[in-house]
Amino acid sequence: MQSSDKTLVGSGGSITDAQGNVWTITATGQVAVNGQVDPTTASVTHLAYVNGLVWQENTEDLWWSKTSPTAQWSPTYGTATAPLPIDVSRNETVIGAPAAGSPIPEITDKGGNTWSIVNGQVTVNGAIDPTTANVVELAYVNGQIWQENTQGLWWSKSAPADAWAPTYGTAKIPITGTFYIANEPGNFAVINVGVLTASVEGGSGIAPQSTAQIVTQGVSATGTTITVSTETAKLVVNGNSSLTNGATLNLIGAYRTPTEVSGPIENNGLMRINASTVKFGALSGTGAINASSGSTLDIQSSDAGNKIQLQASHFYVGGQANTPGGMSFLAPITMDNASSITLNLTPATSEVLKHLGSSISEVLLYNGTAEVADLKVSGVSNLYAVESGSGAAAMTTLSTTHTHQDLPILSHVG
């Protein structure tokens, strides 16, 4: 049966012309017609069938056509103009190496070549590039394909026949600002990027299920919102970050009604939050978060690695998506007299304050005899707890302001 107009195939595919001739690409990259190799061809990557003409493309992204098996390929030196539209991957597309047994994602360049990672090597149109090894990521930036290896070095080329450059690679990440993740669901890939400045888009419509980690050199926003969907992933921030002038960084772990579950973050740098907002799930890492000028932190839980500093800011702990929090927040918190802390979904009836000299060093909250929160708070000499709401709306707020609704202080431990 004659192939449809505008058919494009690579190695393993075939085209049938109007006379019933079958055109294929051999394992050695030559055109074969009805099984007979055309010795005038070499390094062929694609065949196309357009308006009755059979076209071949080579590794330098040049095209030739002919009307029948006995005709000559033309033009003599080929043309860089593709004979049919090609569904090119969007600029700044990235794919990470897929988990074993999961679907193989691809990047399609302007020449119609498909690039992927298989067993740590780059494949082009299904053929392994033997010059590559330990590949963990591919990126498509301004018409060039970039590969990254396990040592964090990057090389690029613009066509399959080109050599990778620079010779020894570069540590400079070509992806920064905004990018598009084209991994397939279940890939659980690791994506390495530069500074994150815009919301992360995902491929396949369900990108949050495609990644295990999104690793960035930092986050930067001024008055804008950055949303990262991390349903199966963690955002890893390995450099300093800045959010100012009403900016928001929101990590969505899973969408729920009425509110979403926040995603995890590993912060290993200094994150400055000035008159801005962040909303995270579990916090880990070895960095610090400094909030000032009316900023809002909303973090569900934390290990002891980060340090939190509040200056004229408010901190919501735990209590996201109907999950109580507070007990597992182990990061030390330093606050000033203009700051406050609210523990969402954490009912309390009394508090215990521990002092180190004249300053508070720890706050414990109890609901009856059960301990419901243990926060390593310092920086103020007095701290009062007020409970409001009940059941799923219960919350306890800690501040330096004394009201008639204060919880009873069971003891001061010096």
C-alpha positions as CSV (number, residue, x, y, z in Angstrom):
1,M,0.0,0.0,0.0
2,Q,1.3,3.4,-0.9
3,S,2.6,5.5,2.0
4,S,0.6,8.6,3.0
5,D,1.8,11.9,1.8
6,K,4.3,13.6,4.3
7,T,5.3,10.3,5.8
8,L,8.6,10.5,7.7
9,V,10.5,7.4,8.9
10,G,13.9,6.7,10.5
11,S,15.9,3.5,10.8
12,G,13.5,0.5,11.0
13,G,10.7,2.2,9.1
14,S,9.8,2.0,5.4
15,I,8.1,4.0,2.7
16,T,6.2,2.5,-0.2
17,D,6.0,4.7,-3.3
18,A,3.2,4.9,-6.0
19,Q,4.8,2.1,-8.0
20,G,5.0,-0.2,-5.0
21,N,8.7,0.1,-4.4
22,V,9.7,-0.2,-0.7
23,W,12.4,2.2,0.5
24,T,14.3,1.5,3.8
25,I,17.5,2.5,5.6
26,T,20.0,-0.2,6.2
27,A,21.9,-0.9,9.4
28,T,24.9,0.8,7.8
29,G,23.0,4.0,7.0
30,Q,22.3,3.5,3.3
31,V,19.1,3.7,1.3
32,A,17.8,0.3,0.1
33,V,15.0,-0.1,-2.5
34,N,13.3,-3.4,-2.5
35,G,16.2,-4.7,-0.5
36,Q,18.9,-3.5,-2.9
37,V,21.4,-1.1,-1.4
38,D,21.9,2.3,-3.2
39,P,25.7,2.7,-3.1
40,T,25.4,6.4,-3.8
41,T,24.0,7.0,-0.3
42,A,25.6,7.1,3.1
43,S,24.9,8.3,6.7
44,V,21.2,8.3,6.1
45,T,19.0,9.1,9.1
46,H,15.5,9.6,7.6
47,L,13.3,9.0,4.6
48,A,10.3,11.1,3.7
49,Y,7.5,10.8,1.1
50,V,6.2,14.1,-0.1
51,N,4.1,14.8,-3.2
52,G,5.3,11.6,-4.9
53,L,9.0,12.2,-4.2
54,V,11.2,10.1,-1.9
55,W,13.6,12.1,0.2
56,Q,16.6,11.0,2.2
57,E,18.3,13.0,5.0
58,N,21.9,12.5,6.2
59,T,23.6,13.1,9.4
60,E,24.5,16.7,8.4
61,D,20.7,17.5,8.0
62,L,20.9,17.7,4.2
63,W,18.1,16.4,2.0
64,W,18.0,14.8,-1.5
65,S,15.0,13.5,-3.5
66,K,14.2,11.4,-6.5
67,T,11.1,10.3,-8.3
68,S,12.0,6.6,-8.9
69,P,14.7,4.1,-8.0
70,T,16.6,4.7,-11.2
71,A,16.5,8.5,-11.0
72,Q,19.3,10.7,-9.7
73,W,19.2,12.2,-6.2
74,S,18.9,16.0,-6.3
75,P,20.0,18.6,-5.7
76,T,23.6,17.7,-6.2
77,Y,24.8,19.0,-2.9
78,G,21.6,18.5,-1.0
79,T,19.4,21.1,0.7
80,A,19.0,22.1,4.3
81,T,15.3,22.8,3.8
82,A,13.2,19.9,5.1
83,P,10.5,18.8,2.6
84,L,7.9,18.5,5.3
85,P,7.0,20.1,8.7
86,I,8.9,18.5,11.6
87,D,7.6,18.4,15.1
88,V,10.6,20.0,16.7
89,S,11.0,19.9,20.5
90,R,10.5,23.3,22.1
91,N,13.5,25.4,23.0
92,E,15.1,24.6,26.4
93,T,13.6,21.1,26.5
94,V,15.4,18.7,28.9
95,I,15.2,15.0,29.5
96,G,16.9,13.0,32.2
97,A,18.1,9.5,32.0
98,P,15.0,7.2,32.5
99,A,14.8,4.5,35.1
100,A,15.4,1.0,33.9
101,G,12.4,-0.5,32.2
102,S,10.5,2.8,31.8
103,P,9.6,4.5,28.5
104,I,12.5,6.2,26.6
105,P,11.9,10.0,26.2
106,E,13.1,11.8,23.1
107,I,14.1,15.2,21.9
108,T,13.5,16.0,18.2
109,D,15.8,18.6,16.7
110,K,15.1,20.9,13.7
111,G,16.4,18.3,11.3
112,G,13.9,15.7,12.6
113,N,16.6,13.7,14.4
114,T,15.5,12.1,17.6
115,W,17.9,12.0,20.5
116,S,17.6,9.9,23.7
117,I,19.6,8.3,26.5
118,V,19.9,4.5,26.6
119,N,22.1,2.8,29.2
120,G,24.1,5.9,29.7
121,Q,24.8,6.6,26.1
122,V,23.3,9.1,23.6
123,T,21.3,7.5,20.8
124,V,20.4,9.4,17.6
125,N,17.6,8.0,15.5
126,G,17.9,4.8,17.4
127,A,21.7,4.4,16.8
128,I,24.1,4.5,19.7
129,D,26.8,7.2,19.7
130,P,29.9,5.3,20.8
131,T,31.7,8.5,21.7
132,T,29.4,9.0,24.7
133,A,29.2,7.4,28.2
134,N,27.7,8.0,31.6
135,V,25.1,10.4,30.1
136,V,22.5,11.6,32.6
137,E,20.7,14.4,30.8
138,L,20.0,15.9,27.3
139,A,19.0,19.4,26.6
140,Y,17.9,21.3,23.4
141,V,18.9,24.9,23.5
142,N,18.9,27.3,20.5
143,G,19.2,24.6,18.0
144,Q,21.9,22.7,19.7
145,I,21.8,19.3,21.5
146,W,23.6,19.2,24.9
147,Q,24.6,16.1,26.9
148,E,25.6,16.0,30.5
149,N,27.6,13.2,32.2
150,T,27.8,12.0,35.7
151,Q,30.6,14.4,36.5
152,G,28.4,17.4,35.7
153,L,30.2,18.2,32.4
154,W,28.3,19.3,29.3
155,W,29.1,18.9,25.5
156,S,27.0,20.2,22.5
157,K,26.6,19.6,18.8
158,S,24.1,20.9,16.2
159,A,23.9,17.9,13.9
160,P,24.5,14.1,14.4
161,A,27.6,14.2,12.2
162,D,29.3,17.0,14.2
163,A,31.8,16.4,17.0
164,W,30.9,17.1,20.6
165,A,32.3,20.3,21.9
166,P,34.2,21.6,23.8
167,T,36.8,18.8,23.8
168,Y,36.8,18.4,27.6
169,G,33.3,19.6,28.3
170,T,32.1,22.6,30.3
171,A,30.7,22.8,33.8
172,K,28.4,25.7,32.8
173,I,24.8,24.5,32.6
174,P,23.1,25.5,29.4
175,I,19.6,25.4,30.9
176,T,18.7,28.3,33.1
177,G,15.7,30.5,33.8
178,T,12.8,28.5,32.3
179,F,12.8,25.0,30.9
180,Y,10.5,22.2,29.7
181,I,10.7,18.7,31.1
182,A,9.9,16.1,28.4
183,N,10.4,12.9,30.4
184,E,7.7,10.3,30.4
185,P,5.6,9.3,33.5
186,G,7.5,6.7,35.5
187,N,11.0,7.8,34.3
188,F,12.0,9.1,37.8
189,A,14.7,11.1,36.1
190,V,17.1,13.7,37.7
191,I,17.0,17.1,36.0
192,N,20.0,19.5,36.5
193,V,19.4,23.1,35.7
194,G,20.9,26.6,36.4
195,V,19.1,29.2,38.4
196,L,15.3,28.7,38.4
197,T,13.4,31.9,37.6
198,A,10.0,30.7,36.3
199,S,7.5,28.0,36.8
200,V,8.5,24.5,35.7
201,E,6.5,23.0,32.9
202,G,6.3,19.3,32.3
203,G,5.9,17.0,29.4
204,S,3.3,14.4,28.6
205,G,0.7,16.3,30.6
206,I,1.7,14.5,33.8
207,A,5.3,15.6,34.3
208,P,5.2,15.5,38.1
209,Q,5.2,11.7,37.8
210,S,8.3,11.7,35.5
211,T,11.1,13.1,37.8
212,A,12.8,12.1,41.0
213,Q,14.7,15.3,41.5
214,I,14.9,18.7,40.0
215,V,18.4,20.1,41.0
216,T,18.9,23.8,40.6
217,Q,21.7,26.2,41.4
218,G,19.3,28.6,43.1
219,V,15.9,30.2,42.8
220,S,15.4,33.9,41.9
221,A,12.2,35.9,41.6
222,T,11.1,39.5,42.1
223,G,7.3,40.0,42.3
224,T,6.5,36.8,40.4
225,T,5.3,33.4,41.3
226,I,7.3,30.2,40.7
227,T,5.3,27.0,40.9
228,V,7.1,23.6,40.7
229,S,5.0,20.4,40.4
230,T,6.9,17.7,42.3
231,E,4.4,14.8,42.7
232,T,7.2,12.2,42.7
233,A,10.2,14.5,43.0
234,K,12.1,16.7,45.3
235,L,13.4,20.2,44.5
236,V,17.1,20.3,45.4
237,V,18.5,23.8,45.7
238,N,22.3,23.8,45.8
239,G,23.0,27.5,45.7
240,N,21.8,30.8,47.2
241,S,18.2,32.0,46.4
242,S,16.4,35.3,46.5
243,L,12.7,36.0,46.5
244,T,11.7,39.7,46.8
245,N,8.9,42.2,46.3
246,G,5.9,39.9,46.7
247,A,7.4,36.8,45.0
248,T,6.1,33.3,45.7
249,L,7.8,29.9,45.5
250,N,5.1,27.1,45.7
251,L,6.0,23.4,45.5
252,I,3.0,21.3,44.7
253,G,3.4,17.7,45.7
254,A,-0.1,16.5,44.7
255,Y,-3.4,18.2,43.9
256,R,-6.1,17.7,46.5
257,T,-9.4,19.3,47.4
258,P,-9.7,21.9,48.8
259,T,-5.9,22.5,49.0
260,E,-2.9,20.7,47.5
261,V,-0.3,18.8,49.3
262,S,3.0,20.7,49.2
263,G,6.2,19.1,47.7
264,P,9.5,18.5,49.5
265,I,12.6,20.6,49.2
266,E,16.3,20.1,50.0
267,N,17.8,23.5,50.6
268,N,21.6,23.6,50.7
269,G,22.1,27.4,50.3
270,L,21.0,30.6,51.8
271,M,17.4,31.4,50.8
272,R,16.5,35.1,51.4
273,I,12.8,35.8,51.5
274,N,12.0,39.5,51.5
275,A,8.3,40.6,51.5
276,S,7.6,37.3,49.8
277,T,6.1,33.8,50.4
278,V,7.2,30.2,50.2
279,K,5.1,27.1,50.6
280,F,6.9,23.7,51.0
281,G,6.3,20.2,52.3
282,A,9.2,18.5,54.0
283,L,12.3,20.6,54.3
284,S,15.8,19.0,54.4
285,G,19.3,20.0,53.5
286,T,22.1,22.0,55.2
287,G,21.1,25.6,54.3
288,A,19.3,28.5,55.9
289,I,16.1,30.4,55.3
290,N,16.0,34.1,56.3
291,A,12.5,35.7,56.1
292,S,12.1,39.5,56.5
293,S,9.8,42.5,55.9
294,G,6.4,40.7,56.3
295,S,7.3,37.5,54.6
296,T,5.3,34.3,55.1
297,L,6.8,30.8,55.4
298,D,4.5,27.8,55.2
299,I,6.5,24.6,55.8
300,Q,5.0,21.3,56.8
301,S,8.0,19.6,58.5
302,S,11.8,19.8,58.7
303,D,14.8,17.8,59.8
304,A,17.5,19.6,61.8
305,G,19.7,20.6,58.9
306,N,18.4,24.1,58.0
307,K,18.2,27.2,60.1
308,I,15.2,29.5,60.1
309,Q,15.4,33.2,60.8
310,L,12.3,35.3,61.1
311,Q,12.4,39.1,61.0
312,A,9.0,40.8,61.1
313,S,7.6,37.7,59.4
314,H,5.1,34.9,60.0
315,F,5.8,31.2,59.9
316,Y,3.1,28.5,59.4
317,V,4.3,25.1,60.5
318,G,2.6,21.8,59.5
319,G,-1.1,21.4,59.0
320,Q,-1.2,21.1,55.2
321,A,-3.9,19.2,53.4
322,N,-5.5,18.1,56.7
323,T,-2.2,16.7,58.0
324,P,-1.3,18.0,61.5
325,G,2.3,19.2,61.9
326,G,4.7,20.6,64.5
327,M,6.1,17.6,66.2
328,S,8.5,16.8,63.4
329,F,9.8,20.3,62.8
330,L,13.4,20.0,64.1
331,A,15.1,23.0,62.4
332,P,16.2,25.7,64.8
333,I,14.1,28.9,64.5
334,T,15.4,32.4,65.5
335,M,12.7,35.1,65.7
336,D,12.4,38.7,66.7
337,N,9.7,40.4,68.6
338,A,7.8,41.4,65.4
339,S,7.5,37.8,64.2
340,S,5.1,35.0,65.1
341,I,4.6,31.3,64.5
342,T,1.3,29.4,63.8
343,L,1.1,25.7,64.1
344,N,-1.8,24.6,61.8
345,L,-4.1,21.7,62.9
346,T,-2.2,21.6,66.2
347,P,-4.6,22.0,69.2
348,A,-2.8,22.7,72.5
349,T,-3.9,23.4,76.1
350,S,-0.6,24.4,77.7
351,E,3.0,25.2,77.0
352,V,6.4,24.7,78.5
353,L,9.2,27.2,77.9
354,K,12.8,26.3,78.1
355,H,15.3,29.1,78.7
356,L,19.0,29.5,78.0
357,G,20.0,32.5,80.1
358,S,17.5,35.3,79.5
359,S,16.4,33.9,76.1
360,I,13.9,31.2,75.2
361,S,15.6,28.1,73.6
362,E,12.7,25.7,73.2
363,V,8.9,25.7,73.2
364,L,6.9,22.5,74.0
365,L,3.1,22.4,73.5
366,Y,0.8,19.9,75.1
367,N,-2.8,18.9,74.4
368,G,-3.7,17.6,77.8
369,T,-0.8,15.3,78.7
370,A,0.2,14.6,75.1
371,E,3.1,16.5,73.6
372,V,2.0,18.0,70.2
373,A,4.9,20.3,69.3
374,D,8.5,20.8,70.1
375,L,10.1,23.9,68.4
376,K,13.7,25.0,68.8
377,V,12.9,28.7,69.1
378,S,15.4,31.4,70.1
379,G,15.9,35.1,69.9
380,V,13.1,36.4,72.2
381,S,12.8,36.5,76.0
382,N,9.0,36.0,76.2
383,L,6.7,33.9,74.0
384,Y,3.0,33.4,74.5
385,A,0.8,30.7,73.0
386,V,-2.8,31.3,71.9
387,E,-5.1,28.5,70.6
388,S,-8.0,29.2,68.2
389,G,-10.4,27.0,66.4
390,S,-11.1,23.4,67.0
391,G,-10.9,20.0,65.3
392,A,-9.6,20.3,61.7
393,A,-9.4,24.1,62.1
394,A,-7.4,24.1,65.3
395,M,-4.2,26.2,65.4
396,T,-1.9,27.5,68.0
397,T,0.0,30.8,67.5
398,L,3.2,31.8,69.2
399,S,4.1,35.5,69.6
400,T,5.6,37.9,72.0
401,T,2.1,39.6,72.5
402,H,0.3,38.7,75.7
403,T,-3.5,38.4,75.6
404,H,-6.2,37.1,78.0
405,Q,-6.5,34.0,75.7
406,D,-2.9,32.8,76.4
407,L,-2.5,29.1,77.2
408,P,-1.3,28.3,80.7
409,I,2.4,27.9,81.1
410,L,3.0,24.7,83.0
411,S,6.6,25.6,83.8
412,H,9.7,27.5,82.9
413,V,12.8,25.4,82.6
414,G,16.0,27.4,82.9
